[in-house]
Amino acid sequence: MSGVAASHIFVDGAEIPASRIAAEAQNHPATAGRPGDAWRAAARALVIRQLLLAEAERRGLTATPERLDDVRLETAEEALIRDLLDEALIVTPPSPEMVQAEWQAHPGRYRSPSLWDAAHILCAANPADLPAMAKAEDRANRILGLLERDPSAFAELARAESDCGSKDAGGALGQIVSGQMVPEFEAALERLGEGAMTASPVRTRFGFHIIKVHAHAPGQVLPFDSVKASIGEALERAAWARASRAFVAGLVAAARIEGIDMEGV
């Protein structure tokens, strides 16, 4: 069967109406040029939901909704699915030896944040506006040419040219912590040594940046005792996710599903 959802989908003879799939599709982003992706993801999600609810009913579970926060309460269906997974999934917490082995195998994952003292000049443009982006890139290259001739003019040019509020401070961004900036900007910071400036403008969702790093303090590997609790929680979450996928895959394999390819669930 094709991977695209049909307009009529049945789970063990019960139809999932197209109207429900259309409503659910609003919660699933579509890839540019592939509008069927959202429909297919919505259909698969509803099939899984129906299978879980049917299994909860088969086990005789009853819904006891819990409060999610001060204003939100679980729906009866959400409560049933939560109770089902609590009953069906048996996840053993990782042993201390497993936690320590994970830390020893991947110490680089558990670091304190990197810190940078950096400045930038932003030539702003909306990435969806191609002429504006081209103009912004040309302007950034012009500024970069001036800086290549006189690097000491960075703060002066930032005050005159930058479209960021940091222009008033000569482009200075202060102390930047890893994870604080958009990925493209941070990747450029990672490549630069202290005192270095980007050789070409860096494109982000905000336009084009010229970036200069004044100082960099790389993150340090954290001692085991300070991260063992978070590693244990991460390992338990991963084990729960694996068990959940296996449980759903078993429900899918045992069901009669028409109108949508559930391969890979």
Backbone as a ProteinNet text record, in pm:
[ID]
protein_1_A
[PRIMARY]
MSGVAASHIFVDGAEIPASRIAAEAQNHPATAGRPGDAWRAAARALVIRQLLLAEAERRGLTATPERLDDVRLETAEEALIRDLLDEALIVTPPSPEMVQAEWQAHPGRYRSPSLWDAAHILCAANPADLPAMAKAEDRANRILGLLERDPSAFAELARAESDCGSKDAGGALGQIVSGQMVPEFEAALERLGEGAMTASPVRTRFGFHIIKVHAHAPGQVLPFDSVKASIGEALERAAWARASRAFVAGLVAAARIEGIDMEGV
[TERTIARY]
84.2	0	87.9	43.3	117.2	131	236.7	257.6	164.8	86	-5.5	-137.9	-193	-319	-432.6	-525	-646	-746.5	-854.2	-954.7	-1038.6	-1043.5	-1118.1	-1020.9	-1012.5	-920.3	-1000.3	-971.4	-1043.7	-944.7	-980.8	-902.1	-992.9	-964	-1048.8	-1196	-1219.6	-1355.4	-1415.3	-1354	-1406.7	-1339.9	-1420.9	-1367	-1316.6	-1203.8	-1156.7	-1198	-1294.3	-1345.4	-1237.7	-1250.3	-1157	-1157	-1271.9	-1279.4	-1189.4	-1179.6	-1090.4	-944.3	-914.8	-776.5	-740	-831	-804.7	-781.1	-860.6	-842.2	-709.3	-674.2	-548.1	-427.8	-443.9	-332.1	-279.6	-363.2	-317.7	-203.9	-191.6	-87.1	40.6	45	160.5	211.3	331.3	382.9	404.8	378.2	398.1	529.8	603.1	726.1	690.9	772.2	746.2	734.4	625.4	603.8	547.4	523.9	471	356.4	244.1	131.6	74.3	96.4	44.6	112.5	230.1	301.8	220.7	159.5	82	-39.5	-105.5	-222.8	-182.8	-73.6	-29.3	10.6	84.1	124.7	3	-96.7	-217.9	-293.9	-302.9	-374	-305.8	-174.7	-102.2	-121.4	-117.6	-136.4	-274.8	-376	-511.9	-531.6	-465.7	-471.3	-411.6	-296	-230.6	-318.3	-376.4	-463.2	-582	-640.9	-755.8	-716.6	-600	-553.7	-529.1	-470.9	-443.9	-573.9	-670.3	-798.4	-872	-863.8	-928	-862.7	-730.2	-660.3	-694.3	-707	-746.6	-886	-976	-1111.7	-1108.3	-1025.9	-1016.3	-968.6	-881.7	-828.6	-921.1	-1030.2	-1124.9	-1080.3	-992.1	-944.4	-1050.7	-1052.2	-1143.2	-1061.2	-1112.6	-1038.4	-1047.5	-932	-926.7	-839.5	-899.3	-818.7	-746.3	-623.9	-543	-527.3	-504.9	-485	-342.9	-331.6	-200.3	-135.3	-215.1	-166.7	-287.4	-272.9	-380.5	-508.8	-496.9	-615.7	-649.8	-555.1	-579.6	-599.6	-697.2	-726.7	-714.6	-660.3	-654.7	-794.5	-800.5	-925.5	-936.2	-1056.5	-1075.4	-987.8	-975.2	-892	-745.1	-697.5	-558.3	-531.9	-626.6	-610.2	-608.4	-695.2	-697.7	-565.1	-512	-385.5	-272.4	-271.5	-167.6	-176.7	-299.2	-315.2	-274.6	-307.8	-270.3	-119.6	-50.2	95.6	159.6	102.8	155.5	142.6	33.3	10.9	91.6	99.9	157.8	309.5	367	511.3	584.8	677.1	761.2	902.6	946.6	1079.1	1161.4	1270.7	1358.9	1454.9	1461.6	1556.9	1699.3	1782.1	1919.8	1998	2084.8	2168.6	2278.3	2337.9	2450.7	2562.9	2582.9	2688.8	2655.4	2528.4	2487.3	2503.9	2469.8	2482.2	2628.3	2714	2856.2	2915.4	2871.4	2921.7	2883.5	2761.1	2717.9	2805.4	2835.3	2919	3061.2	3114.7	3250.3	3258	3149.3	3149.3	3134	3063.9	3036.2	3058.9	3178.5	3198.7	3176.8	3199.8	3183.3	3041	2944.2	2804.2	2769.5	2852.3	2818.8	2922	2901	2993.5	2921.2	2997.7	2943.8	2932.1	2846.3	2828.5	2956.5	2977.9	3084.9	3041.8	3139.2	3112.1	3192.1	3130.6	3199.6	3177	3278.5	3263	3275.5	3163.9	3163.7	3085.7	3105.1	3032.8	2990.5	2890.8	2849.4	2793.9	2788.1	2720.2	2613.4	2489.1	2378.8	2327.2	2318.9	2250	2119.9	2013.1	1888.6	1810.7	1742.3	1651.5	1567.9	1450	1362.8	1406.2	1442.1	1486.7	1385.4	1258.4	1156.5	1158.7	1225.9	1235.4	1371.8	1378.1	1507.1	1580	1511.7	1583.3	1641.6	1566.5	1616.4	1736.8	1734.2	1847.4	1970.8	1952.8	2067	2127	2040.8	2087.6	2161.1	2106.6	2170.5	2306.7	2316.5	2444.6	2547.5	2504.7	2597.3	2647.5	2555.9	2596.5	2691.7	2665.5	2754.4	2892.7	2898.1	3028.2	3102.9	3028.2	3093.2	3154	3078.6	3129.9	3250.1	3240.4	3350.5	3476.4	3460.2	3575.8	3641.7	3561.7	3616.8	3691.3	3636.4	3699.7	3828.8	3835.4	3958.7	4072.7	4037.4	4140	4172	4074.2	4095.7	4013.2	4063.8	3988.4	3952.1	4030	4003.7	3876.6	3818.1	3698.8	3569.7	3579.6	3459.8	3351.9	3387.7	3287.2	3228	3311.3	3263.7	3165.8	3199	3109.9	2980.4	2991	2870.8	2774.4	2827.3	2740.9	2675.1	2747.4	2696.3	2608.5	2634.9	2573.7	2481.2	2501	2428.7	2279.8	2199	2054.7	2011.3	2107.9	2078.3	2089.1	2012.7	2019.6	2156	2239.5	2375	2463.2	2414.5	2495.1	2539.3	2453.4	2487.8	2607.4	2636.7	2753.5	2864.7	2862.9	2965.3	2953.4	2831.5	2808.7	2831.3	2876.2	2908.1	2782.5	2790.1	2677.7	2691.6	2803.9	2827.1	2862.1	2836.7	2870.1	2761.6	2800.5	2708	2732.4	2624.6	2632	2587	2651.2	2611.7	2463.9	2395	2251.8	2169.4	2234.3	2162.4	2131	2219	2203.4	2145.2	2100.5	2049.8	2164.6	2135.3	2241.3	2347.8	2306.7	2405.1	2504.9	2454.4	2540.4	2637.7	2584.5	2670.9	2774.6	2736.9	2833.8	2949.7	2919.5	3025.6	3114.5	3054.1	3134.3	3230	3179.6	3262.5	3384.8	3369.3	3480.6	3585.3	3549.8	3639.5	3728.3	3853.1	3942	3932.2	3994.6	3990.6	4054.9	3987.5	4036.9	4003.6	3940.9	3913.5	3776.5	3761.6	3637.8	3596.5	3466.7	3420	3475.1	3516.7	3575.3	3468.4	3344.2	3232.7	3109.1	3009.3	2888.5	2819.1	2765.4	2696.7	2546.3	2482.6	2338.1	2261.1	2160.9	2068.5	1927.4	1830.6	1691.9	1673.3	1775.2	1764.3	1830.4	1906.3	1978.8	2122.3	2218.1	2359.9	2438	2528.3	2607.2	2756.1	2825.4	2971.3	3002.6	3075	3093.4	3241.2	3267.2	3404.2	3404.4	3498	3510.2	3626.6	3595.4	3701.4	3765	3682.6	3734.3	3641.4	3698.3	3619.6	3665.5	3571	3600.1	3523.6	3591.8	3521.6	3460.1	3348.7	3286.9	3376.3	3370.3	3452.6	3367.5	3430.2	3359.7	3322.7	3196.1	3147.8	3179.8	3209.1	3237	3113.8	3139.6	3031.3	2924.8	2965.9	2869.8	2770.7	2812	2723.2	2622.8	2644.4	2555.1	2488.9	2523.1	2472.5	2319.7	2259.9	2113.6	2048	2099.5	2040.3	2066	2182	2208.9	2111.6	2088.9	1994.8	1855	1811.6	1678.9	1671.3	1778.1	1779.2	1775.3	1850.9	1850.1	1713.2	1647.5	1514.6	1412.1	1421.1	1330.3	1350.2	1476.5	1505.1	1449.9	1463.4	1410.7	1258.3	1194.3	1048.3	1003.9	1076.7	1041.5	1053.9	1158.8	1174.8	1061.5	1027.9	920.3	786.5	764.8	641.1	629.7	740.4	737.9	711.3	773.4	753	608.5	548.9	410.6	316.3	335.7	250.9	269.4	393.8	418.6	344.5	336.3	262.5	113.5	57.6	-84.2	-111.8	-20.2	-36.6	-31.1	63.1	79.2	-43	-109.5	-224.2	-354.8	-354.7	-478.5	-496.1	-619.1	-650.1	-669.6	-571.5	-571	-578.2	-675	-695.2	-687.9	-620.3	-619.1	-493.5	-403.2	-279.6	-171.3	-51.5	62.9	123.1	122.7	177.4	316.8	379.2	512.5	609.9	690.4	790	742.9	616.2	564.8	619.4
-119.3	0	124.5	228	353.3	413.9	500	566.4	682.1	721.6	834.3	785.3	860.7	820.3	836.1	737.7	747.6	834.3	870.8	955.7	877.4	741.8	657.9	562	569.5	485.1	407.8	277.6	190.7	119.3	108.5	33.8	-72.9	-196.7	-309.2	-282.6	-227.9	-205	-71.5	1.5	131.8	241.7	329.6	434.9	553.7	608.5	738.4	840.1	927.5	1019.3	1114	1148.9	1241.8	1376.1	1414	1542.2	1543	1427.7	1419.5	1426.1	1361.8	1365.8	1508.5	1578.6	1716.2	1804.9	1785.2	1866.2	1834.6	1705.2	1665.3	1712.4	1723.5	1764.3	1902.5	1984.6	2118	2111.1	1996.2	1979	1917.7	1894.4	1828.6	1914.8	1970.6	2056.7	1980.3	2047.9	1987.7	2035.2	1945.1	1981.1	2063.9	2165.6	2250.5	2164.7	2185	2110.9	1971.6	1932.5	1797.8	1808.3	1866	1885.3	1755.7	1644	1516.3	1465.5	1520.7	1474.3	1497.2	1615	1646.5	1555	1530	1441.9	1301.1	1251	1115	1104.6	1203.4	1200.8	1206.5	1287.4	1297.9	1165.5	1101.7	974.5	867.8	862	762.5	787.4	915.8	949.9	907.1	928.3	891.4	740.2	668.6	522.4	472.6	525	482.1	516.4	635.6	676.7	580.7	544.7	455.3	317.5	268.1	138.8	141	248.5	260.1	265.4	342.5	352.3	218.3	146.6	15.6	-82.1	-75.4	-163.5	-127.5	2.2	44	-8.5	-3.7	-55.3	-207	-275.7	-421.6	-461.5	-379.6	-408.9	-361	-295.5	-250.1	-129	-48.3	71.4	180.2	261.7	376.9	504	610	735.5	808.4	854.3	942.2	1061.1	1161	1275.2	1346.1	1386.9	1461.4	1604.7	1694	1833.9	1853.1	1915.2	1938	2062.9	2163.4	2286.1	2358.1	2486.3	2558.9	2568.5	2559.9	2579.9	2460.5	2368	2258.1	2126.4	2050.1	1917.8	1817.8	1701.3	1596.9	1566.7	1529.2	1474.6	1328.7	1273.9	1133.2	1041.3	1073.3	989.7	997.7	1118.9	1133.3	1054.4	1058.6	985.5	834.6	785.9	642.9	597.1	675.8	637.9	640.7	740.6	746.4	624.8	592.4	475.8	346.8	336.6	217.3	201.2	306.8	297.4	272.3	331.2	305.2	156.7	95.2	-46.1	-138.1	-101.4	-193	-188	-73	-58.7	-83.7	-173.3	-202.5	-159.4	-52.8	2.2	-2	-75	-86.7	32.1	105.1	216.9	167.4	247.9	203.9	185.7	87.9	63.1	169.5	188.5	283.2	249.9	120.7	81.8	126.8	116.8	161.8	312.8	385.7	531.8	571.2	508.1	542.9	503.4	390	347.1	447.2	501.8	602.5	727	771.2	890.3	865.7	747.5	716.2	702.9	654.8	636	767.2	863.2	989.3	1109.5	1126.2	1237.1	1374.6	1383.7	1512	1562.3	1473.6	1515.9	1592.6	1576.7	1632.4	1738.1	1854.6	1966.1	2086.9	2171.1	2301.9	2383.3	2484.2	2560.6	2634.5	2642.8	2728.5	2874.7	2961.4	3104.5	3180.2	3281.8	3369.2	3515.3	3594.6	3740.2	3779.9	3821	3842.6	3967.8	4010.3	4124.9	4089.1	4161	4135.3	4261	4255.1	4357.2	4283.1	4323.5	4256.9	4339.9	4276.7	4334.1	4255.4	4312.4	4238.6	4225.8	4112.2	4088.4	3966.1	3960.9	3844.7	3738.6	3617.1	3512.9	3481.5	3511.1	3485	3589.4	3701.3	3810.7	3801.7	3731.7	3704.1	3830.1	3928.2	4051.8	4121.9	4124.5	4188.8	4112.9	3979.9	3900.7	3925.8	3935.1	3962.1	4098.8	4195.2	4329.9	4331.2	4257.9	4251.3	4182.9	4078.1	4008.7	4098.5	4172.1	4265.5	4369.3	4419.9	4521.1	4461.5	4338	4272.2	4250.3	4212.1	4194.1	4325.4	4434.2	4565.9	4603.9	4582.3	4613.5	4526.1	4398.5	4306.2	4350	4402.3	4453.2	4568.5	4656.6	4768	4716.9	4613.1	4558.3	4484.1	4423.2	4355	4454.1	4575.8	4679.8	4744.3	4750.9	4814.2	4742.1	4630.3	4554.4	4635.3	4737.4	4817.8	4901.3	4906.3	4988.8	4912.5	4793.3	4711.1	4785.1	4839.9	4906.1	5027.4	5100.3	5219.8	5180.9	5076.8	5032.6	4971	4903	4847.8	4960.1	5066.9	5179.6	5242.2	5244.1	5310.3	5220.5	5088.7	5000.8	4892.2	4850	4732.1	4759.6	4657.6	4666.9	4603.5	4572.2	4513	4620.9	4605.2	4701.7	4708.9	4605.8	4607.5	4711.2	4776.2	4877	4987.5	5020.5	5128.4	5093.3	4963.6	4918.1	4874	4925.1	4887.5	4743.9	4690.3	4551.8	4449.3	4492.8	4398.4	4327.4	4195.1	4114	4070.1	4104.8	4061.1	3914	3851.9	3710.9	3624.5	3537.6	3447.7	3306.9	3238.9	3100.2	3008.1	2893.2	2798.6	2764.7	2761.5	2737.8	2864.6	2978.7	3104.9	3164.4	3141.4	3199.8	3096.3	3143.2	3049.6	2960.1	2838.5	2741	2790.1	2863.4	2908	3006	3092.3	3189.5	3117.3	3022	2951.5	2865.7	2807.1	2728.5	2816.5	2940.5	3033.4	3066.9	3086.5	3112	2996.3	2873.5	2755.2	2749.7	2801	2793	2901.8	3005.8	3120.4	3108.9	3143.3	3153.6	3291.8	3309.2	3439	3545.1	3658.4	3768	3754.5	3644.8	3620.6	3675.6	3696.9	3748.8	3658.2	3645	3560.1	3609.1	3513.6	3548.4	3583.4	3541.8	3574	3594.3	3665.4	3688.3	3557	3551.4	3432.7	3454.1	3364.7	3376.4	3309.5	3379.3	3322.1	3366.9	3332.2	3373.1	3523.9	3593.5	3738.2	3817.5	3750.3	3819.8	3771.4	3865	3830.3	3900.8	3824.2	3875	3872.8	3972.7	3969.2	3954.3	3849.7	3815	3822.1	3878.2	3883.2	3827.9	3736.7	3678.2	3744.4	3801.8	3863.7	3760.8	3672.8	3571.5	3451.3	3334.2	3209.6	3120.9	3076	2980.3	2851.8	2748.6	2624.8	2558.5	2489.9	2414.8	2300.4	2268.8	2162.9	2039.8	1921.6	1797.7	1802.1	1778	1785.7	1657.2	1666.3	1545.4	1455.7	1326.7	1228.3	1256.2	1287.5	1306.5	1418.6	1517.2	1630.6	1602	1494.9	1467.2	1329.9	1249.1	1112	1108.3	1201.5	1200.3	1229.7	1329.6	1364.2	1254.9	1188.8	1077.6	963.9	932.9	826.6	856.5	981.5	1020.4	1009.2	1051	1043	898.3	811.2	670	607.4	646.3	591.1	641.1	769.9	822.4	749.5	723.6	653.5	511.2	444.8	309	309.8	411	422.1	443.5	528	554.3	427.3	348.2	222	125.2	116	26.1	71.2	200.8	255	224.1	244.2	214.5	66.7	-18.9	-163.2	-201.5	-140.5	-170	-127.9	-7.8	40.4	-46.3	-84	-168.4	-301.1	-354.8	-478.8	-461.3	-349.1	-321.4	-307.6	-237.5	-218.1	-352.5	-437.3	-566.4	-655.7	-639.9	-726.8	-672.4	-550.1	-485.9	-499.6	-479.7	-474.7	-327.3	-272.2	-129.1	-110.7	-32.6	-8.8	140.6	175.9	314.5	391.1	333.9	403	298.9	323.5	236	270.3	175.8	197.5	136.7	101.8	41.6	136.8	83.6	165.2	221.3	205	254.8	168.7
0	0	0	-67.6	-73.5	63.7	82.8	210.6	231.4	131.1	143.4	199.1	295.5	355.9	257.2	256.8	176.6	250.4	179.1	243.1	342.6	329.9	422.7	489.6	622.3	697.9	801.4	810.3	902.6	993.4	1120.2	1218.7	1277	1242.8	1285.6	1253.5	1134.7	1087.1	1125.9	1219.2	1261.8	1180	1122.2	1036.2	1117.1	1072	1121.5	1016.5	1045.9	943.9	890.8	763.3	701.3	773.1	829.3	900.4	1023.2	1092.8	1209	1166.2	1053.1	1003.8	964.9	899.3	858.8	979.6	1085.6	1206.2	1273.2	1280	1342.6	1261.5	1129.6	1042.9	1078.1	1142.8	1182.7	1284.6	1351.8	1453.8	1398.4	1265.9	1205	1089.6	1102.5	995.5	866.5	755.3	623.6	565.2	504.1	435.1	311.4	283.2	166.7	41	-32	-155.4	-135.5	-7.6	20	120.4	78.5	171	224.7	154	201.6	327.6	360.3	479.1	606	617.4	737.9	748.8	636.1	636.3	678.8	622.2	654	801.6	853	993.9	1085.4	1048	1128.2	1128.6	1012.7	1003.5	1088.3	1081.3	1160.6	1310.2	1349.8	1490.9	1540	1457.2	1496.4	1500.3	1409.9	1413.9	1545.9	1581.6	1706.2	1826.1	1825	1935.8	1948.9	1835.7	1838.9	1890.7	1850.2	1898	2048.6	2098.3	2241.7	2321.4	2271.9	2342.3	2341.7	2230	2222.5	2319.6	2332.9	2426.1	2570.4	2598.4	2733.3	2767.2	2668.9	2690.3	2712.1	2631.8	2645.2	2784.2	2842.8	2976.1	3087.9	3050.3	3150.7	3228.4	3170.9	3240.7	3237.6	3340.9	3345.8	3360.5	3302.8	3299.6	3432.5	3480.8	3597.7	3559.9	3494.3	3447.8	3561.9	3533.1	3628.7	3580.7	3676.7	3641.3	3588.2	3471.2	3410.5	3466.1	3494.3	3556.7	3616.6	3646.3	3714.6	3632	3500	3415.9	3329.4	3308.8	3215.4	3288.9	3239.7	3291.8	3176.9	3204.5	3102.2	3049.7	2921.9	2870.6	2916.3	2903.9	2942	2857.3	2727.3	2639.7	2679.1	2710.5	2753.3	2880.9	2973.7	3099.2	3075.3	2985.7	2955.1	2895.7	2802.2	2738.1	2839.8	2927.5	3030.7	3121.8	3166.6	3254.6	3184.4	3055.6	2979.9	2974.5	2940.3	2929.2	3065.1	3170.3	3304.6	3339.3	3295.2	3326.4	3234.7	3107.1	3008.6	3001.8	3029.3	3010.7	3141.4	3137.7	3253.4	3218.3	3280.4	3251.1	3379	3375.5	3491.7	3494.8	3604.7	3612.4	3588.1	3525.2	3498.3	3628	3627.4	3744.9	3753.3	3870.9	3882.6	3783.8	3758.7	3665	3522.8	3484.5	3351.5	3337.5	3442.1	3438.7	3424.7	3502.6	3495.2	3360.4	3305.5	3175.1	3066.7	3074.7	2977.9	2987	3106.6	3125.8	3073.4	3099.9	3055.4	2904.2	2842.4	2697.4	2622.6	2681.5	2611.6	2703.2	2756.4	2851.3	2787.4	2655.3	2588.8	2586.4	2610.7	2612.5	2739.2	2840.5	2971.4	3008.7	2954.3	2972	3028.6	3094.2	3130.1	3001.1	2997	2873.1	2832.4	2701.7	2650.8	2665.4	2682.5	2696.7	2592.2	2534.7	2440.7	2479	2454.9	2456.3	2310	2249.7	2105	2068.3	1943.8	1888.6	1746.9	1696.6	1558.5	1494.9	1363.7	1283.7	1204.2	1219.3	1152.1	1035.9	920.5	804.7	791.8	845	862.3	731.9	718.5	606.1	638	578.4	592.7	492.3	538.1	444.4	335	357.4	255.3	144.9	169.8	72.1	4.4	-107.8	-172.3	-217.4	-277	-313.1	-190.9	-80.4	40.6	95.8	89.1	136.5	52	-78.4	-166.3	-136	-112.1	-79.4	54.2	152.6	283.6	275	193.9	179.1	111.8	11	-54.5	44.6	129.1	226.6	329	371.9	467.8	407.1	280.3	215.3	201	176.2	168	303	410.9	544.7	577.5	539.8	566.3	493.3	371.6	298.2	371.9	430.3	508.5	631.2	695.1	814.8	783.1	666.5	628.1	611.4	569.7	556	690.6	780	910.6	1017	1072.1	1172.4	1295.5	1324.9	1444.7	1431.7	1312	1289.8	1318.9	1378.7	1398.6	1477.1	1593.9	1677.7	1606.9	1537.6	1466.2	1355.9	1280.8	1172.9	1228	1342.2	1403.9	1441	1498.1	1535.6	1412.7	1302.3	1182.1	1096.6	1099	999.6	1055.3	1179.6	1227.9	1247.3	1219.2	1238.8	1371	1458	1588.5	1696.5	1802.4	1912.3	1976.3	1954.1	2009.7	1942.8	1837.1	1767.1	1861.1	1959.2	2051.6	2137.9	2150.3	2226	2132.1	2009.6	1913.5	1867.4	1874.9	1832.5	1941.2	2059.5	2166.6	2215.2	2226.4	2271.8	2416.2	2479.3	2615.6	2619.1	2732.6	2748.8	2686.7	2594.9	2526.8	2578.4	2616.1	2664.7	2552.6	2538.5	2434.1	2448.1	2333.7	2331.9	2333.9	2351.5	2361.3	2223.9	2126.6	1994.1	1897.4	1779.7	1679.5	1633.1	1586.2	1556.5	1459.1	1353.2	1254.4	1316.4	1403.2	1469.7	1563.1	1640.5	1734.5	1662.1	1548.8	1472.2	1427	1389.7	1350.3	1469.5	1587.2	1707.3	1734	1718.1	1745	1654	1532.9	1436.3	1457.3	1530.6	1543	1666.1	1648.8	1763.1	1825.2	1938.9	2005.6	1917	1905.5	1824.1	1677.1	1637	1495.2	1455.8	1325.2	1268.5	1153.2	1129.7	1020.6	886.8	803.5	673.3	571.1	597	507.8	594.2	544.6	623.9	660.5	781.9	832.8	818.4	744.1	721.8	834.7	888.1	985	946.9	1029	1003.1	1015.2	1066.8	1084.6	972.4	888.4	782	776.8	764.2	756.3	867.1	929.1	1040.7	1007.2	1057.2	1064.9	1213.2	1248.7	1389.8	1426.7	1544.4	1595.9	1738	1767	1900	1973.1	2087.5	2169.6	2262.4	2320.5	2413	2412	2442.8	2441.9	2555.9	2637.9	2745.2	2714.1	2660.1	2624.7	2747.4	2725.4	2833.8	2878.1	3006.4	3063	3092	3079.5	3113.4	3260.8	3290.8	3428.5	3504.1	3633.8	3712.2	3719.6	3730.4	3727.1	3832.4	3954.1	4062.4	4033.6	3954.3	3928	3816.3	3739.3	3625.8	3632.7	3732.9	3733.6	3742.8	3815.9	3827.8	3693	3621.8	3492.3	3389.2	3395	3303.5	3329.7	3456.8	3490.4	3439.9	3455.3	3406.8	3254.7	3186.4	3040.1	2992.4	3057.5	3019.9	3044.4	3153.6	3182.7	3081.4	3042.9	2940.4	2808.1	2772.3	2646.9	2651.1	2766.2	2779.5	2770.1	2830.8	2823.5	2678.9	2605.3	2465.7	2382	2405.7	2331.3	2363.9	2490.7	2530.2	2472.8	2470.4	2415.1	2266.8	2193	2048.7	2024.1	2104.2	2086.8	2117.8	2220.3	2256.8	2144.7	2091.6	1982.2	1858.7	1829.2	1712.3	1724.8	1845.6	1867	1842	1886.5	1861.6	1712.1	1642.4	1498.6	1426.1	1464.5	1396.6	1414.9	1528.9	1556.9	1501.7	1452.2	1407.6	1256.3	1212.2	1068.9	1032.4	961.4	930.9	779.8	735.7	593.3	563.5	453.4	407.5	439.8	520	555	582.8	533.8	556.5	692.6	784.9	919.6	935	824	830.8	899	989.9	1057.4	1189.5	1222.9	1352.1	1464.7
[MASK]
+++++++++++++++++++++++++++++++++++++++++++++++++++++++++++++++++++++++++++++++++++++++++++++++++++++++++++++++++++++++++++++++++++++++++++++++++++++++++++++++++++++++++++++++++++++++++++++++++++++++++++++++++++++++++++++++++++++++++++++++++++++++++++++++++++++++++

